[in-house]
Amino acid sequence: MRARNYLILCATVAVLVSLTVLFVPGAGDAIETALLGFLATEAR
């Protein structure tokens, strides 16, 4: 995969995840819970 395509893919995923967290309550809560769990285990 070329760098340009990779950057487009990363930007698209970032926008989709952001919109999901903002506008889809159930999925947003699941993503937030998983992210906080990950960060809590890595911080120790």
Secondary structure as UniProt FT lines:
FT   HELIX           3..23
FT   HELIX           25..43
//
